[in-house]
Amino acid sequence: MNFIKSTLIVLLSIFSFFTFAEQTPLISQQDLLALMATPTNKVLLLDVRSAEEFAEGHIKGAVNISHQQINANLSKILAFKDQTVVVHCRSGRRALSAETDLRAAGFSNLRHLDGDMNGWQAADLPLIK
């Protein structure tokens, strides 16, 4: 019984390590706004929602590539591979998928917009329509 319990604890610990080791650090809305306002702004704001959602309203300066099209469009964003890339979608699920693909492609400085678009809109921050 103790062996099974110990084995389960070890397995859960390993699973937790691998699950949380790949989490992308968050960037707050205010930190993103400040970063984008700097004269040497070299951040890519990547909106991975659909083109229709993007057209309904997006953050100024955002580039739209659907989470399903990240790998097919890597050539469009490879110049940002070693720069800050902030990823967001509507609520977070699609952004996580895109971040996994970007990380696999060698993007080393990923950030996830805290609250995604839902949070941005809830804070009544500006959108381009």
C-alpha positions as CSV (number, residue, x, y, z in Angstrom):
1,M,0.0,0.0,0.0
2,N,2.8,2.4,0.9
3,F,4.6,1.6,-2.4
4,I,1.5,2.5,-4.4
5,K,1.0,5.7,-2.5
6,S,4.7,6.7,-2.9
7,T,4.6,5.8,-6.6
8,L,1.4,7.9,-7.1
9,I,3.0,10.9,-5.4
10,V,6.1,10.7,-7.5
11,L,4.0,10.4,-10.7
12,L,1.8,13.3,-9.8
13,S,4.9,15.4,-9.0
14,I,6.5,14.6,-12.4
15,F,3.2,15.4,-14.1
16,S,2.8,18.7,-12.3
17,F,6.4,19.7,-13.2
18,F,5.9,19.1,-16.9
19,T,2.4,20.6,-16.9
20,F,3.5,23.9,-15.3
21,A,7.0,24.1,-16.7
22,E,5.6,25.2,-20.0
23,Q,3.3,27.9,-18.8
24,T,3.9,31.2,-20.5
25,P,4.5,34.2,-18.1
26,L,1.6,36.7,-17.9
27,I,1.9,40.3,-18.8
28,S,-0.6,42.7,-17.4
29,Q,-2.7,45.0,-19.5
30,Q,-0.9,48.1,-18.1
31,D,2.5,46.6,-18.6
32,L,1.6,45.8,-22.2
33,L,0.4,49.4,-22.8
34,A,3.7,50.7,-21.3
35,L,5.8,48.4,-23.4
36,M,4.0,49.3,-26.5
37,A,4.4,53.1,-25.7
38,T,8.2,52.9,-25.6
39,P,10.0,54.4,-28.6
40,T,12.1,51.2,-29.1
41,N,8.9,49.0,-29.1
42,K,10.0,45.7,-30.5
43,V,7.1,43.7,-29.2
44,L,4.8,41.6,-31.4
45,L,1.2,41.6,-30.2
46,L,-0.2,38.4,-31.6
47,D,-4.0,38.0,-31.7
48,V,-4.8,34.4,-32.4
49,R,-8.6,34.8,-32.7
50,S,-10.4,34.3,-36.0
51,A,-10.3,37.0,-38.7
52,E,-13.9,37.8,-38.0
53,E,-13.3,38.3,-34.3
54,F,-10.3,40.5,-35.1
55,A,-12.4,42.7,-37.4
56,E,-15.0,43.2,-34.7
57,G,-12.3,44.9,-32.5
58,H,-8.6,44.4,-31.7
59,I,-5.8,46.0,-29.8
60,K,-3.9,48.7,-31.8
61,G,-0.8,47.2,-33.4
62,A,-1.9,43.6,-33.1
63,V,-1.1,41.1,-35.8
64,N,-3.9,38.5,-36.5
65,I,-2.9,34.9,-37.2
66,S,-5.5,32.3,-36.2
67,H,-4.3,29.8,-33.7
68,Q,-5.0,27.1,-36.3
69,Q,-2.7,28.9,-38.8
70,I,0.4,29.6,-36.6
71,N,2.6,26.9,-38.1
72,A,1.6,27.8,-41.7
73,N,2.4,31.5,-41.1
74,L,5.6,31.3,-39.1
75,S,7.5,33.0,-41.9
76,K,5.5,36.2,-41.3
77,I,6.6,36.4,-37.7
78,L,10.1,34.8,-37.6
79,A,11.7,38.2,-37.3
80,F,10.3,38.3,-33.7
81,K,11.7,34.9,-32.7
82,D,14.1,36.4,-30.1
83,Q,11.9,39.4,-29.2
84,T,8.9,39.7,-26.9
85,V,5.8,38.1,-28.4
86,V,2.6,38.7,-26.4
87,V,-0.2,36.2,-27.4
88,H,-3.9,36.6,-26.7
89,C,-7.2,35.3,-27.8
90,R,-10.7,35.8,-26.4
91,S,-10.4,33.9,-23.2
92,G,-7.1,32.0,-23.2
93,R,-7.6,28.5,-24.6
94,R,-6.5,29.3,-28.2
95,A,-3.6,31.4,-27.0
96,L,-2.2,28.5,-25.1
97,S,-2.4,26.3,-28.2
98,A,-0.6,29.0,-30.2
99,E,2.1,29.4,-27.5
100,T,2.8,25.7,-27.6
101,D,3.4,25.9,-31.4
102,L,5.5,29.1,-31.1
103,R,7.6,27.5,-28.3
104,A,8.2,24.5,-30.5
105,A,9.3,26.8,-33.3
106,G,11.9,28.3,-31.0
107,F,10.3,31.5,-29.9
108,S,12.0,32.3,-26.6
109,N,10.3,35.3,-25.1
110,L,6.6,34.6,-25.0
111,R,4.1,36.4,-22.8
112,H,0.4,35.8,-22.4
113,L,-1.9,38.8,-22.0
114,D,-3.5,38.6,-18.6
115,G,-7.3,38.3,-19.1
116,D,-7.0,38.0,-22.9
117,M,-9.5,40.1,-24.9
118,N,-12.3,39.5,-22.3
119,G,-10.1,41.2,-19.7
120,W,-9.1,44.0,-22.1
121,Q,-12.7,44.8,-22.8
122,A,-13.8,44.5,-19.2
123,A,-11.1,47.1,-18.3
124,D,-12.6,49.3,-21.0
125,L,-9.3,49.6,-22.8
126,P,-9.2,51.0,-26.4
127,L,-10.0,48.8,-29.4
128,I,-9.5,49.4,-33.2
129,K,-12.7,48.5,-35.2
